[in-house]
């Protein structure tokens, strides 16, 4: 596939709505509210555009969205921006960590006795069949594979994830960033999730790439988010909306703070800012 091809389906004068999933659209029960589903369908009916941007694996995000909408409708930014998928065109952007950086991160997290899992070729791997991997697999609705040594997988990972207590992970951000240097980025995607992704891969970079590829204007883009990984997207979008449960760093740069994901904050934001999409 020619990755330089311009996919001219989107019109640059239309609005593009970009939704994070976990903690923003989805509630704590992993439910996609019917009211939000109706709004998404109304956006499409009015001729505007919808993109989903998530830290999830592509297979997990696509499976969830297909279960809600029963078809392959939406561009998906997954792995916090390391992968971009466009229906009909497939994967138009993919980045992986290099092996040297991967090995350094795995060794460091092992030394800190922190659960580590990797994502290779859109599959989930762990060295331990523990509660962390079981809970993550259940939440993401994907299988996982236990291997003796994550460093022996044949291909480099798209992402590495550390799972642990909030305070412990916070204390690891600076030393991990020092270890990976300019080869990767380290940030929180959830209070107990610490992501290590390739340099040049975050939701903001991915959104800019997708806007150029699909011919829509970033100034007409409305983004919804809740966590630190969404800040990159907020930095490039025209309108930024945070849910009430969002981290303070995100709410500080938001144009509007809605209700929480448990109170259907996306619907509340539309009711206040874009009521023309509710009927």
Secondary structure, DSSP 4 states (H G I P E B T S, - for coil): --TT---TTS-TTS-EEEE-TBTTTB-TT--B-HHHHHHHHHHHHTT-EEEEE-SS-HHHHHHHHHHHHSS---EEEEGGGTEEEETTTEEEEE----HHHHHHHHHHHHHTT-EEEEEETTEEEESS--HHHHHHHHHHT--EEE-S-GGG-SS--SEEEEE--HHHHHHHHHHHHHHHGGGEEEEEEETTEEEEEETT-SHHHHHHHHHHHHT--GGGEEEEE-SGGGHHHHTT-SEEEE-TTS-HHHHHH-SEE---GGGTHHHHHHHHH-GGG--
